[in-house]
Amino acid sequence: GASVRTEHGYVEAAAARLRGSEILFDKITVTGTENVMMAAALADGRSVLQNAACEPEVVDLAEMLNKMGAKVEGAGTPTITIEGVRELKGTTHRIIPDRIEAGTFLATGAITNGELELIDCNPSHLSSVTEKLRETGVNIETTGPGRIKVRGSEDLRAADVVTKEYPGFATDMQAQYMALMTQAAGTSVITEDIFENRFMHASELMRMGANIRIDGARAIVTGKTRLSGATVIASDLRASASLVVAALVADGITVVDRVYHLDRGYEKIEEKLRSLGAQIERLK
């Protein structure tokens, strides 16, 4: 029921009041699912979302909307049904832990052959990452409710990975995993099945000495390679995280430029890494 147009490079949408509808997503999309779910919560009538994203963030949003008075069913499955209501009320809700930040720290512990414990995470949301890290020789154990301990290995093994929608291996962990594979013995093939052109960090890792070859949607990483510090440029949020992870094991000093990308998804990451013993500082 909305009118949508593009004007001078901006998308403008307007509606007096939305009406329920059946929406079939051509491609699974987390943000798309969440946006339509929120809109449908206050639309007249019933909305059914088909081929919806199943990520934990979608489930978490649905739970909050329901606390506010929405009627959302099926979140976490490919079919979500929403009965529109006239209004929503305020609520208190604690959002779920960031599984990608947690996964990034797991990769950090693995690549540095260190030992660290994550507190207040959700191990069930990290199963695809922990299973893949175990395949490479990393020791990971659940030490209690909301706690995971990672111990690195001196004998990391190369392992292929393909990014998939949840519960598969998250595309947002692809760059960090590539950094890890530079330190693993053997050749690993990383296939990006979600986004196009998401290997921009590979050239920066190569600047640091990594042996990586790009073949379409595949990155072929051969290790173990000795990385050296360099000035590198972050092209996006997860690319910047991968460069920081790689810098932790590189010889010399690495300078990561455009870290405003990093700040979009990691709060005070340099302070957290320093607390673990990393020599890292933010340049003003």
C-alpha positions, 0 to 999 in steps of 0.5 A, a space after each residue: 500500500 505504499 508509494 515508493 519512488 527514487 528522487 535525486 538518488 534517494 528512495 522516498 516512501 509514503 503511505 497513509 496506512 499500510 495493508 497486509 499482503 503476502 511477500 515472497 522474497 526473491 532472495 533471503 535478506 535479513 534487513 529486508 525481512 526485518 523492515 517488512 516485519 516491522 511495517 507489517 506489525 502496524 499494517 491493516 490485516 495479515 501479512 505473510 513473509 515467504 522465504 524469510 531470513 531465519 537469523 537470530 536477529 530476526 527472532 530477537 526483533 520479533 520477540 521485542 515486537 511481540 512484547 510491544 503488542 505486535 502479533 508475529 509468528 514463525 520468526 526463525 522459519 522461512 514463513 513469518 505471519 504477522 497480524 497487524 495491530 493499531 498501535 504498539 506500546 513501549 517495552 524493555 528488551 535486552 538484545 541478543 549478543 553480537 554473534 559476529 563480534 563473538 566470532 571475530 574474537 574466536 578467530 583472534 584467539 585462534 590466529 594468535 595461538 592464545 587462550 581467551 574466554 567469551 562471556 555473555 555470548 550465545 554458543 548456539 548462535 555460533 555453531 557454524 563458526 565453532 564447528 569450522 574452527 574445530 576442523 582447523 585444529 582450534 580447541 573450543 569448549 563451552 564452559 558454562 551458560 553464555 561462555 565459550 573458551 578458545 585455545 589456539 593451535 600451533 598446527 592450524 590446518 587449512 579447511 574449505 568454507 562456503 558462506 551460507 544463510 543462517 544456520 550456515 557459515 556467515 558471510 560476515 565471518 568470511 574475511 576474519 576466516 580468510 585472515 586465519 587461513 593465511 596461518 594454516 598449513 595447506 590450501 583452503 578454498 573460501 567460496 562467497 555464496 552471499 555477496 558479490 565482490 566481497 573479497 576486497 580485503 584479500 588484496 590488503 592481506 596480500 600486501 601484508 604477505 598473504 598468498 591469496 588468489 581470487 577466482 570469481 566467487 572463490 578465494 584460494 588461500 595457501 599457508 602458512 605465510 609469514 605476514 609483515 606489517 604494512 599500511 592497509 586500507 579497510 574497505 568495509 566493516 568485516 574487512 577492517 576486522 580481518 586486517 586487525 586480526 591479521 595484524 596481531 600476528 604480523 611482524 612489525 607495525 600495521 596501520 589500518 586506515 579508514 577504521 570508521 568502518 570498524 566502529 560500525 560493528 565493534 565497540 572499543 575493540 582496541 581496548 578489548 584487545 589491549 586487555 588481552 595483551 595486544 599492542 594496539 592503539 587508535 591514532 587520532 
